[in-house]
């Protein structure tokens, strides 16, 4: 854009996981139903960097899962909302070649179901993939989320042990698990460490996003 490229053209090749990684505030601020207006918000947030079918599908999945959790949905509800949103989100933006995000989320979740933790993580690394490609790291985050059974701290720890783009996978899985389980599910000592080390005051921002959500729903 600094070179004069219009916003609708700037992100026409972005298919990595950056939009999915940063989309959580949209999921907090807006309800995922009705779906099309919600996807308008997601696509708007993706436009400058990830205005592609894969970029928007990935971000739609994460935002919808977070939003469903904010509304009181459980883990199954959140994953279902993610798949539905990814299917619809893939119809937006510039088409780029790549595996179907919605299908890969469902496949990745099924892939780790009922497995011991170490075997499940090996499957995520070896079969799902943990690179910056959306079609790897976003389904991987949902697999981790399922393996952690929606527990946010466990989801973050499992993601951290994957390797690859583990910070993004942890950010996505942790955000969805946090939305589903609530802040009370996080260990007090971990929260205290995060606050002291990062010097971030996120509570006012979270309250502002929730206020925006309330205004939208009114």
C-alpha positions in Angstrom: 0.0 0.0 0.0 2.9 2.4 0.6 3.7 2.0 -3.1 0.1 2.9 -4.0 -1.3 -0.6 -4.3 -5.1 -0.5 -3.5 -6.2 -2.4 -0.4 -8.2 -4.8 -2.5 -5.1 -5.9 -4.4 -2.5 -5.7 -1.6 -3.4 -9.1 -0.1 -4.3 -11.1 -3.1 -1.5 -13.7 -2.6 -1.5 -14.0 1.2 -2.2 -17.6 2.1 -0.2 -18.0 5.2 -1.6 -18.1 8.8 -1.1 -14.5 9.8 -4.7 -13.5 9.4 -5.9 -16.5 11.4 -3.3 -15.8 14.1 -4.6 -12.2 14.6 -8.3 -12.6 14.0 -9.4 -13.4 17.6 -10.5 -9.8 18.4 -13.0 -10.0 15.6 -14.4 -13.2 17.1 -14.7 -11.5 20.5 -16.3 -8.4 19.1 -18.9 -9.9 16.8 -21.4 -12.8 17.0 -20.9 -15.5 14.3 -24.6 -15.5 13.5 -25.9 -14.5 11.1 -22.9 -15.8 9.3 -22.6 -13.6 6.3 -22.3 -10.2 8.2 -19.8 -11.9 10.4 -17.7 -13.0 7.5 -17.8 -9.5 6.1 -16.0 -8.4 9.2 -13.5 -11.2 8.9 -12.8 -10.5 5.3 -12.4 -6.8 6.0 -9.7 -7.7 8.6 -8.0 -10.0 6.1 -8.1 -7.7 3.1 -4.7 -5.9 3.2 -2.6 -9.0 3.8 -4.6 -12.2 3.3 -7.4 -11.5 0.8 -7.4 -15.0 -0.5 -9.8 -18.0 -0.3 -7.4 -19.8 2.0 -6.5 -16.8 4.1 -10.1 -15.9 4.7 -11.3 -19.4 5.3 -8.6 -19.9 7.9 -9.4 -16.7 9.7 -13.1 -17.4 9.5 -12.7 -20.7 11.2 -10.7 -19.2 14.1 -13.0 -16.2 14.5 -16.1 -18.3 14.4 -14.8 -20.8 17.0 -13.9 -17.9 19.3 -17.2 -16.2 18.8 -19.1 -19.4 19.5 -17.2 -19.9 22.7 -17.9 -16.4 23.8 -21.6 -17.2 23.4 -21.3 -20.2 25.7 -20.8 -22.9 23.2 -18.7 -25.9 24.1 -15.8 -27.4 22.3 -17.9 -29.3 19.8 -20.0 -26.3 19.1 -16.8 -24.2 18.5 -15.3 -26.7 16.1 -18.6 -27.1 14.2 -18.9 -23.3 13.9 -15.3 -23.2 12.6 -15.9 -25.7 9.9 -19.1 -24.0 8.7 -17.4 -20.6 8.6 -14.4 -22.0 6.8 -16.6 -23.5 4.1 -18.3 -20.2 3.5 -15.1 -18.1 3.9 -13.4 -20.1 1.2 -15.8 -18.5 -1.3 -14.4 -15.1 -0.6 -11.2 -13.3 -1.7 -8.8 -14.1 -4.5 -8.8 -17.9 -5.2 -5.5 -19.6 -4.5 -4.6 -23.2 -4.8 -4.5 -25.2 -1.6 -6.1 -27.9 0.5 -9.6 -27.3 1.8 -9.4 -25.7 5.3 -12.8 -26.8 6.5 -12.2 -30.4 5.5 -8.7 -30.4 7.0 -9.9 -29.1 10.3 -12.4 -32.0 10.6 -9.8 -34.5 9.5 -7.2 -33.2 11.9 -9.6 -33.4 14.9 -10.5 -37.0 14.0 -6.9 -37.9 13.5 -6.0 -37.4 17.1 -9.2 -38.6 18.7 -8.6 -41.3 21.4 -4.8 -41.4 20.9 -2.2 -41.1 23.7 -0.7 -37.6 23.8 2.7 -38.4 22.4 1.3 -40.4 19.5 -1.3 -37.7 18.8 1.4 -34.9 18.7 3.5 -37.1 16.4 0.6 -37.3 14.0 0.0 -33.6 14.1 3.7 -33.0 13.2 4.1 -35.7 10.6 0.7 -35.7 8.9 -1.1 -32.4 9.6 2.0 -30.2 9.5 3.1 -27.2 11.6 4.4 -24.8 9.0 3.2 -21.2 8.4 0.9 -22.6 5.6 -2.7 -22.0 6.7 -3.7 -25.5 5.6 -1.2 -27.0 8.0 -1.0 -24.8 11.1 -4.7 -23.9 11.4 -5.9 -27.5 11.3 -3.0 -28.4 13.7 -4.3 -25.8 16.1 -7.7 -27.5 16.1 -6.1 -30.9 16.6 -4.3 -29.5 19.6 -7.5 -28.0 20.9 -9.2 -31.4 20.7 -6.3 -33.2 22.3 -6.4 -30.6 25.2 -10.1 -31.1 25.5 -10.6 -27.4 25.5 -8.3 -26.6 28.4 -6.5 -23.4 27.4 -3.3 -23.8 29.4 -2.9 -27.4 28.3 -3.6 -26.4 24.7 -0.8 -23.8 24.8 1.7 -26.2 26.4 0.9 -28.9 23.8 1.3 -26.4 21.0 4.6 -25.2 22.4 6.0 -28.7 22.2 5.1 -29.2 18.5 7.9 -27.3 16.9 7.4 -25.5 13.6 5.2 -22.4 13.9 4.2 -23.4 17.4 3.6 -19.9 18.6 0.9 -19.3 16.1 -0.6 -22.7 16.7 -0.6 -22.0 20.4 -2.1 -18.6 19.9 -5.0 -20.0 17.9 -5.7 -23.1 20.1 -5.3 -21.0 23.3 -7.7 -18.3 22.1 -10.4 -20.8 21.2 -9.9 -22.8 24.4 -10.0 -19.6 26.4 -13.2 -18.5 24.7 -14.8 -21.9 25.4 -13.5 -22.4 29.0 -13.1 -18.8 30.2 -10.3 -17.0 32.0 -10.9 -19.0 35.2 -9.6 -22.1 33.5 -6.1 -20.6 33.3 -3.7 -21.2 36.3 -3.4 -18.1 38.5 0.4 -18.4 38.6 0.6 -18.5 34.8 -1.6 -15.4 34.5 0.6 -13.6 37.0 3.7 -14.4 35.1 2.2 -13.4 31.8 1.1 -10.0 33.2 4.5 -9.3 34.9 6.7 -10.3 31.9 4.6 -8.8 29.1 3.5 -5.6 30.7 0.2 -5.8 28.8 -3.1 -4.6 30.2 -5.5 -6.6 28.1 -8.6 -6.5 30.4 -9.7 -3.0 29.2 -9.3 -4.1 25.6 -11.3 -7.3 26.2 -14.1 -5.3 27.9 -14.2 -2.8 24.9 -14.5 -5.7 22.4 -17.3 -7.3 24.5 -19.1 -3.9 24.6 -18.9 -3.7 20.8 -20.3 -7.2 20.6 -23.2 -6.2 22.9 -23.9 -3.1 20.7 -23.9 -5.3 17.6 -26.3 -7.8 19.0 -28.7 -5.1 20.3 
